[in-house]
Protein backbone atom coordinates (compact mmCIF):
# COMPACT_ATOMS: atom_id res chain seq x y z
CA UNK A 1 0.00 0.00 0.00
CA UNK A 2 2.44 2.62 -1.22
CA UNK A 3 1.91 6.08 -2.64
CA UNK A 4 5.14 7.96 -2.12
CA UNK A 5 4.25 10.29 -4.99
CA UNK A 6 1.61 11.92 -2.80
CA UNK A 7 4.38 13.72 -0.89
CA UNK A 8 4.65 16.20 -3.79
CA UNK A 9 0.95 17.09 -3.59
CA UNK A 10 -0.60 19.64 -1.21
CA UNK A 11 -2.45 18.47 1.87
CA UNK A 12 -5.35 20.21 3.53
CA UNK A 13 -3.98 19.28 6.93
CA UNK A 14 -0.94 17.61 8.47
CA UNK A 15 -0.95 15.94 11.87
CA UNK A 16 1.22 13.54 13.82
CA UNK A 17 -1.50 10.92 14.42
CA UNK A 18 -4.82 10.54 12.60
CA UNK A 19 -7.43 8.63 14.63
CA UNK A 20 -10.36 7.03 12.82
CA UNK A 21 -13.17 6.65 15.34
CA UNK A 22 -14.24 9.11 18.02
CA UNK A 23 -15.89 6.82 20.54
CA UNK A 24 -14.35 5.83 23.88
CA UNK A 25 -11.15 4.33 22.49
CA UNK A 26 -10.46 6.99 19.87
CA UNK A 27 -11.17 9.85 22.27
CA UNK A 28 -9.02 8.22 24.97
CA UNK A 29 -6.18 7.77 22.49
CA UNK A 30 -6.35 11.47 21.57
CA UNK A 31 -6.21 12.46 25.24
CA UNK A 32 -3.35 10.07 26.02
CA UNK A 33 -1.34 11.29 23.03
CA UNK A 34 -1.87 14.93 23.88
CA UNK A 35 -0.75 14.34 27.47
CA UNK A 36 2.45 13.04 25.92
CA UNK A 37 2.78 16.13 23.76
CA UNK A 38 1.54 14.53 20.52
CA UNK A 39 -1.08 16.25 18.36
CA UNK A 40 -3.85 14.14 16.84
CA UNK A 41 -6.89 14.55 14.62
CA UNK A 42 -9.99 12.47 15.39
CA UNK A 43 -12.66 11.77 12.76
CA UNK A 44 -15.96 10.19 13.84
CA UNK A 45 -18.76 9.35 11.40
CA UNK A 46 -21.57 9.85 13.92
CA UNK A 47 -22.77 13.41 14.43
CA UNK A 48 -22.33 13.41 18.22
CA UNK A 49 -21.04 11.31 21.13
CA UNK A 50 -23.01 8.31 22.39
CA UNK A 51 -26.65 8.75 23.38
CA UNK A 52 -27.16 5.33 24.99
CA UNK A 53 -25.29 3.85 27.97
CA UNK A 54 -23.69 1.01 25.91
CA UNK A 55 -20.48 0.53 27.95
CA UNK A 56 -21.57 1.04 31.54
CA UNK A 57 -18.48 0.65 33.69
CA UNK A 58 -14.73 1.24 33.63
CA UNK A 59 -12.64 -1.29 35.51
CA UNK A 60 -10.05 -0.32 38.17
CA UNK A 61 -7.01 -0.97 35.98
CA UNK A 62 -8.33 1.48 33.38
CA UNK A 63 -9.31 3.92 36.12
CA UNK A 64 -5.63 3.95 37.14
CA UNK A 65 -4.83 5.35 33.69
CA UNK A 66 -7.47 8.08 33.93
CA UNK A 67 -6.33 8.77 37.50
CA UNK A 68 -2.83 9.48 36.16
CA UNK A 69 -4.38 12.13 33.89
CA UNK A 70 -6.32 13.77 36.73
CA UNK A 71 -9.72 12.68 35.42
CA UNK A 72 -10.79 10.32 38.20
CA UNK A 73 -12.77 12.83 40.27
CA UNK A 74 -14.50 14.23 37.19
CA UNK A 75 -15.57 10.76 36.14
CA UNK A 76 -16.83 9.80 39.58
CA UNK A 77 -18.89 12.99 39.75
CA UNK A 78 -20.64 11.83 36.57
CA UNK A 79 -21.24 8.26 37.72
CA UNK A 80 -24.40 6.48 36.70
CA UNK A 81 -27.41 6.87 39.03
CA UNK A 82 -27.28 3.07 39.35
CA UNK A 83 -23.63 3.04 40.40
CA UNK A 84 -24.47 1.10 43.56
CA UNK A 85 -26.56 -1.49 41.72
CA UNK A 86 -24.39 -4.62 41.63
CA UNK A 87 -26.85 -7.53 41.52
CA UNK A 88 -27.02 -9.75 38.43
CA UNK A 89 -29.85 -12.27 38.25
CA UNK A 90 -31.26 -14.86 35.90
CA UNK A 91 -35.04 -14.84 36.07
CA UNK A 92 -38.18 -15.99 34.32
CA UNK A 93 -39.24 -12.33 34.35
CA UNK A 94 -38.42 -9.29 36.46
CA UNK A 95 -41.58 -9.73 38.51
CA UNK A 96 -41.49 -13.51 38.36
CA UNK A 97 -39.32 -16.33 39.63
CA UNK A 98 -35.68 -15.64 40.31
CA UNK A 99 -33.68 -18.61 38.99
CA UNK A 100 -30.18 -17.68 40.06
CA UNK A 101 -28.01 -14.87 41.38
CA UNK A 102 -24.85 -14.63 39.30
CA UNK A 103 -21.41 -14.34 40.87
CA UNK A 104 -18.14 -14.00 38.95
CA UNK A 105 -15.44 -13.29 41.47
CA UNK A 106 -14.59 -11.68 44.77
CA UNK A 107 -14.45 -7.87 44.62
CA UNK A 108 -12.21 -8.02 47.68
CA UNK A 109 -9.31 -9.17 45.50
CA UNK A 110 -9.78 -6.08 43.35
CA UNK A 111 -10.06 -3.70 46.30
CA UNK A 112 -6.64 -4.63 47.72
CA UNK A 113 -4.95 -4.56 44.31
CA UNK A 114 -5.38 -0.88 43.48
CA UNK A 115 -5.73 2.58 45.00
CA UNK A 116 -8.85 3.07 42.88
CA UNK A 117 -11.95 1.04 42.05
CA UNK A 118 -14.64 0.40 39.46
CA UNK A 119 -16.36 3.49 38.08
CA UNK A 120 -19.96 2.90 37.04
CA UNK A 121 -20.14 5.57 34.38
CA UNK A 122 -22.24 5.16 31.27
CA UNK A 123 -20.65 5.66 27.88
CA UNK A 124 -22.98 8.56 27.09
CA UNK A 125 -21.66 10.31 30.22
CA UNK A 126 -17.98 9.49 29.76
CA UNK A 127 -17.64 10.44 26.10
CA UNK A 128 -18.61 14.11 26.65
CA UNK A 129 -16.02 14.29 29.46
CA UNK A 130 -13.36 13.00 27.10
CA UNK A 131 -14.50 15.38 24.34
CA UNK A 132 -14.26 18.37 26.67
CA UNK A 133 -10.87 17.30 28.01
CA UNK A 134 -9.51 16.61 24.53
CA UNK A 135 -10.63 20.02 23.31
CA UNK A 136 -9.04 21.73 26.32
CA UNK A 137 -5.78 20.01 25.45
CA UNK A 138 -6.00 21.22 21.87
CA UNK A 139 -7.02 17.98 20.13
CA UNK A 140 -8.87 18.37 16.84
CA UNK A 141 -12.20 16.49 16.84
CA UNK A 142 -14.33 16.21 13.70
CA UNK A 143 -17.73 14.58 14.24
CA UNK A 144 -20.02 13.69 11.32
CA UNK A 145 -16.81 13.05 9.37
CA UNK A 146 -15.70 9.72 7.96
CA UNK A 147 -12.47 8.18 6.76
CA UNK A 148 -12.93 7.49 3.05
CA UNK A 149 -9.56 5.98 2.14
CA UNK A 150 -5.89 5.98 3.04
CA UNK A 151 -2.52 4.97 1.65
CA UNK A 152 0.79 4.66 3.42
CA UNK A 153 4.42 4.94 2.41
CA UNK A 154 7.71 4.84 4.28
CA UNK A 155 7.28 8.37 5.67
CA UNK A 156 3.61 8.43 6.66
CA UNK A 157 -0.06 7.99 5.81
CA UNK A 158 -2.16 10.00 3.36
CA UNK A 159 -5.90 9.85 4.06
CA UNK A 160 -9.07 11.26 2.53
CA UNK A 161 -11.77 12.29 5.00
CA UNK A 162 -15.30 13.45 4.15
CA UNK A 163 -17.74 15.70 5.98
CA UNK A 164 -20.97 13.73 5.79
CA UNK A 165 -23.26 16.76 5.93
CA UNK A 166 -21.69 18.56 2.98
CA UNK A 167 -19.81 15.83 1.13
CA UNK A 168 -16.66 17.96 1.21
CA UNK A 169 -13.46 15.90 1.14
CA UNK A 170 -10.08 16.80 2.63
CA UNK A 171 -6.63 15.25 2.31
CA UNK A 172 -4.78 14.66 5.55
CA UNK A 173 -1.14 13.69 5.96
CA UNK A 174 -0.19 11.92 9.19
CA UNK A 175 2.86 10.16 10.53
CA UNK A 176 0.66 7.33 11.85
CA UNK A 177 -2.96 6.20 11.62
CA UNK A 178 -4.92 4.55 14.42
CA UNK A 179 -8.04 2.58 13.51
CA UNK A 180 -10.39 2.84 16.48
CA UNK A 181 -13.43 2.67 14.23
CA UNK A 182 -15.33 -0.25 15.71
CA UNK A 183 -16.10 -3.82 14.79
CA UNK A 184 -16.97 -2.81 11.19
CA UNK A 185 -13.62 -1.07 10.88
CA UNK A 186 -12.84 0.63 7.58
CA UNK A 187 -9.18 0.71 8.56
CA UNK A 188 -9.03 -3.03 9.24
CA UNK A 189 -10.90 -3.89 6.04
CA UNK A 190 -8.68 -1.62 3.94
CA UNK A 191 -5.62 -3.36 5.33
CA UNK A 192 -7.15 -6.73 4.49
CA UNK A 193 -6.77 -7.97 8.06
CA UNK A 194 -9.14 -10.85 8.80
CA UNK A 195 -10.78 -11.68 12.12
CA UNK A 196 -10.87 -14.89 14.14
CA UNK A 197 -13.47 -16.08 16.59
CA UNK A 198 -16.71 -18.01 17.05
CA UNK A 199 -18.68 -15.71 14.73
CA UNK A 200 -22.11 -14.18 15.18
CA UNK A 201 -23.89 -15.04 18.42
CA UNK A 202 -26.90 -12.97 17.41
CA UNK A 203 -28.09 -9.49 16.52
CA UNK A 204 -29.41 -7.66 19.56
CA UNK A 205 -31.97 -4.89 19.63
CA UNK A 206 -32.00 -2.01 22.10
CA UNK A 207 -35.53 -1.07 23.13
CA UNK A 208 -35.38 1.93 25.47
CA UNK A 209 -38.57 2.53 27.42
CA UNK A 210 -40.01 4.34 30.42
CA UNK A 211 -42.11 2.52 33.01
CA UNK A 212 -42.58 2.21 36.76
CA UNK A 213 -41.03 -1.13 37.72
CA UNK A 214 -40.31 -0.45 41.40
CA UNK A 215 -42.79 -3.08 42.57
CA UNK A 216 -41.32 -5.72 40.25
CA UNK A 217 -37.80 -4.92 41.49
CA UNK A 218 -38.89 -5.85 45.02
CA UNK A 219 -36.14 -3.76 46.58
CA UNK A 220 -33.41 -5.53 44.63
CA UNK A 221 -30.70 -3.25 43.23
CA UNK A 222 -30.49 -5.13 39.97
CA UNK A 223 -27.79 -4.10 37.52
CA UNK A 224 -28.72 -6.68 34.90
CA UNK A 225 -31.47 -9.25 34.39
CA UNK A 226 -30.95 -12.29 32.20
CA UNK A 227 -34.45 -13.43 31.27
CA UNK A 228 -35.28 -17.03 30.38
CA UNK A 229 -38.74 -16.98 28.78
CA UNK A 230 -39.74 -19.28 25.88
CA UNK A 231 -42.15 -16.65 24.56
CA UNK A 232 -39.30 -14.20 23.87
CA UNK A 233 -37.28 -14.45 20.64
CA UNK A 234 -34.72 -17.23 21.15
CA UNK A 235 -36.23 -17.71 24.60
CA UNK A 236 -34.16 -15.03 26.29
CA UNK A 237 -33.69 -11.31 26.79
CA UNK A 238 -31.63 -8.87 28.80
CA UNK A 239 -33.17 -6.11 30.89
CA UNK A 240 -31.24 -3.34 32.63
CA UNK A 241 -32.10 -0.07 34.37
CA UNK A 242 -30.70 3.16 32.93
CA UNK A 243 -31.52 5.84 35.48
CA UNK A 244 -32.72 3.90 38.54
CA UNK A 245 -36.10 5.60 38.23
CA UNK A 246 -38.20 4.89 35.17
CA UNK A 247 -35.90 4.43 32.16
CA UNK A 248 -34.94 0.89 31.14
CA UNK A 249 -33.41 -0.95 28.21
CA UNK A 250 -34.54 -4.31 26.88
CA UNK A 251 -32.32 -6.27 24.50
CA UNK A 252 -33.69 -9.20 22.53
CA UNK A 253 -32.57 -11.12 19.45
CA UNK A 254 -33.18 -10.00 15.88
CA UNK A 255 -32.75 -12.33 12.88
CA UNK A 256 -32.00 -10.46 9.63
CA UNK A 257 -31.46 -13.83 7.90
CA UNK A 258 -35.18 -14.47 8.41
CA UNK A 259 -36.08 -11.11 6.96
CA UNK A 260 -36.51 -9.42 10.37
CA UNK A 261 -35.73 -5.71 10.43
CA UNK A 262 -35.55 -3.20 13.25
CA UNK A 263 -37.74 -0.94 11.13
CA UNK A 264 -40.57 -3.44 11.65
CA UNK A 265 -40.49 -3.07 15.45
CA UNK A 266 -43.75 -1.26 16.09
CA UNK A 267 -44.58 0.22 19.49
CA UNK A 268 -47.22 -2.48 19.82
CA UNK A 269 -44.73 -5.30 19.29
CA UNK A 270 -42.16 -3.63 21.51
CA UNK A 271 -44.70 -3.28 24.31
CA UNK A 272 -45.55 -6.97 24.01
CA UNK A 273 -41.88 -7.89 24.49
CA UNK A 274 -41.50 -5.49 27.42
CA UNK A 275 -44.51 -7.02 29.19
CA UNK A 276 -43.12 -10.53 28.70
CA UNK A 277 -39.71 -9.52 30.06
CA UNK A 278 -41.08 -7.68 33.07
CA UNK A 279 -43.80 -10.23 33.80
CA UNK A 280 -46.46 -7.52 34.04
CA UNK A 281 -49.22 -8.23 31.45
CA UNK A 282 -50.86 -4.81 31.70
CA UNK A 283 -47.74 -2.68 32.18
CA UNK A 284 -47.95 0.86 30.87
CA UNK A 285 -44.69 1.73 29.12
CA UNK A 286 -43.50 4.36 26.67
CA UNK A 287 -40.90 3.39 24.08
CA UNK A 288 -38.46 6.22 23.39
CA UNK A 289 -36.04 6.86 20.55
CA UNK A 290 -32.67 5.15 20.99
CA UNK A 291 -30.72 7.70 18.92
CA UNK A 292 -31.90 11.30 18.31
CA UNK A 293 -30.62 11.28 14.73
CA UNK A 294 -32.27 7.94 13.85
CA UNK A 295 -35.98 7.93 12.86
CA UNK A 296 -36.25 4.26 13.89
CA UNK A 297 -36.78 3.99 17.65
CA UNK A 298 -35.11 0.61 18.11
CA UNK A 299 -31.32 0.30 17.89
CA UNK A 300 -29.52 -2.86 16.83
CA UNK A 301 -25.98 -4.18 17.23
CA UNK A 302 -24.06 -7.36 16.52
CA UNK A 303 -23.09 -9.77 19.26
CA UNK A 304 -20.09 -11.07 17.32
CA UNK A 305 -17.04 -11.87 19.44
CA UNK A 306 -13.90 -11.86 17.32
CA UNK A 307 -10.31 -10.75 17.32
CA UNK A 308 -7.46 -10.09 14.92
CA UNK A 309 -3.96 -11.52 15.04
CA UNK A 310 -2.38 -8.44 13.44
CA UNK A 311 -2.61 -5.13 15.30
CA UNK A 312 -0.10 -3.30 13.11
CA UNK A 313 0.54 -2.92 9.40
CA UNK A 314 3.39 -0.51 8.76
CA UNK A 315 2.33 2.88 10.10
CA UNK A 316 -1.26 1.83 10.77
CA UNK A 317 -2.55 0.34 14.03
CA UNK A 318 -5.82 -1.13 15.31
CA UNK A 319 -7.28 -0.68 18.79
CA UNK A 320 -10.55 -1.39 20.57
CA UNK A 321 -13.39 -3.10 18.72
CA UNK A 322 -11.53 -2.95 15.41
CA UNK A 323 -8.99 -5.34 16.96
CA UNK A 324 -11.24 -7.29 19.33
CA UNK A 325 -15.03 -7.27 19.49
CA UNK A 326 -15.70 -8.27 23.09
CA UNK A 327 -19.09 -9.30 24.45
CA UNK A 328 -20.50 -6.89 27.06
CA UNK A 329 -20.54 -9.62 29.71
CA UNK A 330 -18.08 -8.49 32.37
CA UNK A 331 -17.60 -4.84 31.31
CA UNK A 332 -14.23 -5.64 29.73
CA UNK A 333 -14.70 -4.27 26.21
CA UNK A 334 -14.27 -0.52 26.71
CA UNK A 335 -11.57 -0.95 29.34
CA UNK A 336 -9.53 -3.31 27.16
CA UNK A 337 -9.72 -0.88 24.24
CA UNK A 338 -8.71 2.09 26.38
CA UNK A 339 -5.74 0.10 27.67
CA UNK A 340 -4.80 -0.60 24.04
CA UNK A 341 -4.79 3.15 23.43
CA UNK A 342 -2.61 3.92 26.45
CA UNK A 343 -0.14 1.16 25.55
CA UNK A 344 0.27 2.58 22.04
CA UNK A 345 0.19 6.28 22.96
CA UNK A 346 3.33 6.39 25.09
CA UNK A 347 5.23 4.35 22.53
CA UNK A 348 4.15 6.57 19.63
CA UNK A 349 5.15 9.62 21.66
CA UNK A 350 8.68 8.35 22.26
CA UNK A 351 9.11 7.44 18.59
CA UNK A 352 7.68 10.73 17.28
CA UNK A 353 9.96 12.67 19.62
CA UNK A 354 12.97 10.72 18.37
CA UNK A 355 13.66 9.17 21.76
CA UNK A 356 12.92 5.63 20.57
CA UNK A 357 13.17 3.87 17.23
CA UNK A 358 10.11 2.48 15.41
CA UNK A 359 11.19 -0.95 16.67
CA UNK A 360 9.44 -0.02 19.93
CA UNK A 361 6.10 0.06 18.12
CA UNK A 362 6.23 -3.64 17.26
CA UNK A 363 5.80 -4.36 20.97
CA UNK A 364 2.26 -2.96 20.82
CA UNK A 365 0.98 -5.94 18.85
CA UNK A 366 3.20 -8.39 20.74
CA UNK A 367 1.67 -7.29 24.03
CA UNK A 368 -1.94 -6.53 23.22
CA UNK A 369 -2.82 -9.33 20.76
CA UNK A 370 -2.90 -12.15 23.38
CA UNK A 371 -4.84 -9.92 25.79
CA UNK A 372 -7.50 -9.08 23.21
CA UNK A 373 -7.96 -12.77 22.46
CA UNK A 374 -8.10 -13.59 26.18
CA UNK A 375 -10.83 -11.03 26.81
CA UNK A 376 -12.90 -12.29 23.86
CA UNK A 377 -12.69 -15.84 25.16
CA UNK A 378 -13.43 -14.94 28.78
CA UNK A 379 -16.46 -12.78 27.98
CA UNK A 380 -17.80 -15.69 25.95
CA UNK A 381 -17.37 -17.84 29.05
CA UNK A 382 -19.27 -15.28 31.11
CA UNK A 383 -22.07 -15.15 28.59
CA UNK A 384 -22.41 -18.93 28.69
CA UNK A 385 -22.45 -18.85 32.49
CA UNK A 386 -25.09 -16.13 32.67
CA UNK A 387 -27.53 -17.80 30.30
CA UNK A 388 -27.23 -21.07 32.19
CA UNK A 389 -24.61 -23.02 30.23
CA UNK A 390 -21.32 -24.44 31.48
CA UNK A 391 -18.32 -22.13 31.88
CA UNK A 392 -15.54 -24.49 32.79
CA UNK A 393 -12.58 -22.14 32.24
CA UNK A 394 -13.87 -18.95 33.83
CA UNK A 395 -11.04 -16.74 35.12
CA UNK A 396 -11.98 -14.48 38.03
CA UNK A 397 -12.34 -10.74 37.41
CA UNK A 398 -9.42 -9.68 39.59
CA UNK A 399 -6.98 -11.90 37.69
CA UNK A 400 -8.28 -10.64 34.35
CA UNK A 401 -8.12 -6.99 35.37
CA UNK A 402 -4.79 -6.86 37.22
CA UNK A 403 -3.11 -10.22 36.77
CA UNK A 404 -2.57 -10.57 33.04
CA UNK A 405 1.01 -10.57 31.82
CA UNK A 406 2.87 -9.78 28.63
CA UNK A 407 5.06 -12.68 27.52
CA UNK A 408 6.84 -10.70 24.81
CA UNK A 409 7.24 -6.98 24.29
CA UNK A 410 8.93 -3.85 25.57
CA UNK A 411 10.45 -5.29 28.73
CA UNK A 412 13.43 -7.43 29.62
CA UNK A 413 12.00 -10.80 30.52
CA UNK A 414 13.39 -13.03 33.20
CA UNK A 415 13.99 -16.77 32.65
CA UNK A 416 10.81 -18.81 32.44
CA UNK A 417 8.52 -15.87 31.70
CA UNK A 418 7.42 -17.27 28.33
CA UNK A 419 6.03 -20.38 30.06
CA UNK A 420 4.24 -18.56 32.87
CA UNK A 421 0.45 -18.47 33.08
CA UNK A 422 -1.16 -15.62 31.15
CA UNK A 423 -3.03 -14.52 34.29
CA UNK A 424 -2.50 -14.75 38.02
CA UNK A 425 -4.16 -13.55 41.21
CA UNK A 426 -3.20 -9.91 41.82
CA UNK A 427 -2.07 -10.78 45.33
CA UNK A 428 0.68 -12.95 43.84
CA UNK A 429 2.17 -10.19 41.65
CA UNK A 430 5.83 -9.83 42.59
CA UNK A 431 7.30 -7.16 40.35
CA UNK A 432 8.23 -9.49 37.50
CA UNK A 433 8.96 -7.70 34.20
CA UNK A 434 5.96 -7.94 31.89
CA UNK A 435 3.42 -7.73 34.73
CA UNK A 436 1.62 -4.74 36.21
CA UNK A 437 3.60 -3.06 38.97
CA UNK A 438 2.05 -3.94 42.35
CA UNK A 439 0.07 -1.43 44.40
CA UNK A 440 1.85 -0.57 47.67
CA UNK A 441 0.83 2.26 49.98
CA UNK A 442 3.49 4.92 50.58
CA UNK A 443 3.58 8.17 52.52
CA UNK A 444 5.14 11.51 51.64
CA UNK A 445 4.94 14.54 53.95
CA UNK A 446 2.02 12.98 55.79
CA UNK A 447 0.11 12.31 52.56
CA UNK A 448 -0.83 8.77 51.59
CA UNK A 449 -0.19 7.71 48.00
CA UNK A 450 0.20 4.49 46.06
CA UNK A 451 3.10 3.29 44.00
CA UNK A 452 0.52 3.38 41.17
CA UNK A 453 0.31 7.17 41.62
CA UNK A 454 3.97 7.47 40.66
CA UNK A 455 3.32 6.19 37.13
CA UNK A 456 1.55 7.49 34.06
CA UNK A 457 3.68 9.87 32.01
CA UNK A 458 7.25 8.59 31.94
CA UNK A 459 9.53 5.73 32.90
CA UNK A 460 10.00 5.59 36.67
CA UNK A 461 12.96 4.02 38.46
CA UNK A 462 12.13 2.83 41.97
CA UNK A 463 15.03 2.04 44.27
CA UNK A 464 15.28 1.06 47.92
CA UNK A 465 16.69 2.84 50.95
CA UNK A 466 20.18 1.63 50.04
CA UNK A 467 19.79 2.44 46.35
CA UNK A 468 21.14 5.99 46.21
CA UNK A 469 23.44 5.00 43.35
CA UNK A 470 20.39 4.11 41.23
CA UNK A 471 18.81 7.49 41.91
CA UNK A 472 21.98 9.34 40.93
CA UNK A 473 22.44 7.14 37.84
CA UNK A 474 18.87 7.86 36.69
CA UNK A 475 19.48 11.61 36.66
CA UNK A 476 22.65 11.31 34.60
CA UNK A 477 21.27 8.74 32.16
CA UNK A 478 18.07 10.73 31.58
CA UNK A 479 20.09 13.83 30.72
CA UNK A 480 22.37 11.92 28.37
CA UNK A 481 19.51 10.18 26.54
CA UNK A 482 17.29 13.31 26.53
CA UNK A 483 14.59 11.13 28.10
CA UNK A 484 12.10 11.96 30.83
CA UNK A 485 12.89 9.50 33.61
CA UNK A 486 11.57 9.96 37.12
CA UNK A 487 13.43 8.39 40.04
CA UNK A 488 12.03 7.61 43.47
CA UNK A 489 14.06 6.22 46.34
CA UNK A 490 11.67 4.51 48.73
CA UNK A 491 12.74 4.76 52.33
CA UNK A 492 14.56 8.00 51.56
CA UNK A 493 13.67 11.38 50.05
CA UNK A 494 10.68 11.54 52.34
CA UNK A 495 8.95 8.63 50.58
CA UNK A 496 8.14 6.03 53.22
CA UNK A 497 7.02 2.42 52.86
CA UNK A 498 4.39 2.58 55.60
CA UNK A 499 3.54 -1.14 55.59
CA UNK A 500 7.10 -2.37 54.86
CA UNK A 501 5.82 -4.15 51.76
CA UNK A 502 7.64 -2.54 48.86
CA UNK A 503 10.71 -4.79 48.67
CA UNK A 504 8.73 -8.03 48.83
CA UNK A 505 6.05 -6.77 46.46
CA UNK A 506 8.61 -5.75 43.82
CA UNK A 507 11.03 -8.61 44.41
CA UNK A 508 14.10 -6.49 45.14
CA UNK A 509 16.40 -5.81 48.08
CA UNK A 510 16.97 -2.44 49.72
CA UNK A 511 19.82 -1.95 47.24
CA UNK A 512 17.83 -3.14 44.23
CA UNK A 513 15.76 -1.25 41.66
CA UNK A 514 12.66 -1.63 39.50
CA UNK A 515 12.10 0.21 36.23
CA UNK A 516 8.40 0.81 35.51
CA UNK A 517 6.99 1.89 32.15
CA UNK A 518 4.60 4.83 31.65
CA UNK A 519 1.67 2.38 31.56
CA UNK A 520 2.53 0.94 34.97
CA UNK A 521 4.04 -2.35 33.75
CA UNK A 522 7.43 -3.43 35.03
CA UNK A 523 10.07 -3.13 32.30
CA UNK A 524 13.11 -4.47 34.16
CA UNK A 525 14.48 -4.98 37.62
CA UNK A 526 17.75 -5.56 39.41
CA UNK A 527 17.08 -7.61 42.49
CA UNK A 528 20.15 -6.17 44.20
CA UNK A 529 22.73 -3.47 43.72
CA UNK A 530 25.26 -3.58 40.88
CA UNK A 531 28.81 -2.34 40.50
CA UNK A 532 28.01 0.26 37.83
CA UNK A 533 24.38 1.39 38.14
CA UNK A 534 24.74 4.08 35.49
CA UNK A 535 26.07 1.82 32.75
CA UNK A 536 23.56 -0.90 33.63
CA UNK A 537 20.58 1.45 33.53
CA UNK A 538 21.69 3.10 30.28
CA UNK A 539 22.02 -0.24 28.51
CA UNK A 540 18.60 -1.31 29.75
CA UNK A 541 16.92 1.86 28.48
CA UNK A 542 18.70 1.79 25.13
CA UNK A 543 17.50 -1.77 24.63
CA UNK A 544 13.91 -0.95 25.64
CA UNK A 545 13.82 2.05 23.31
CA UNK A 546 15.08 0.00 20.40
CA UNK A 547 18.29 2.00 20.18
CA UNK A 548 20.45 -1.10 20.66
CA UNK A 549 19.90 -4.83 20.57
CA UNK A 550 22.62 -5.65 23.08
Secondary structure, 3 states (H helix, E strand, C coil): CCCHHHHHCCCCEEEEEEEECCCHHHHHHHHHHHHCCCCEEEEECCCCCCCCCCCCCECHHHHHHHHHCCCHHHHHHCCCCCCCCCEEEEECCCCCCEEEECCCCCHHHHHCCCCCCCECCCHHHHHHHHHHHHHHHCCEEEECEEEEEEEECCCCEEEEEEECCCCCEEEEEEEEEEECCCCCCHHHHHHCCCEEEEEEEEEEEEEEEECCCHHHHCCCCEEEEEEECCCCHHHEEEEEECCCCCEEEEEEEECHHHCCCHHHCCHHHHHHHHHHHHCCCCCCCEEECCCCCCCCCCEEEEEEEEEECCCEECCEEECHHHCEECCCCCCCHHHHHHHHHHHHHHHHHHHHCCCCCHHHHHHHHHHHHHHHHHHHHHHHHHHHHHCCCCCCCCCCHHHHHHCCECCCCCCCCCCCHHHCCCCCCHHHCCCCCCEECCCCEEEECCEEEEHHHHCCCCEEEEECCCCHHHHHHHHHHHHHHCCCEEEEECCCCCEECCCCCHHHHHCCCCCCEEEECCCCEEEEEECCCCCCHHHHHHHHHHHHCCCCCC
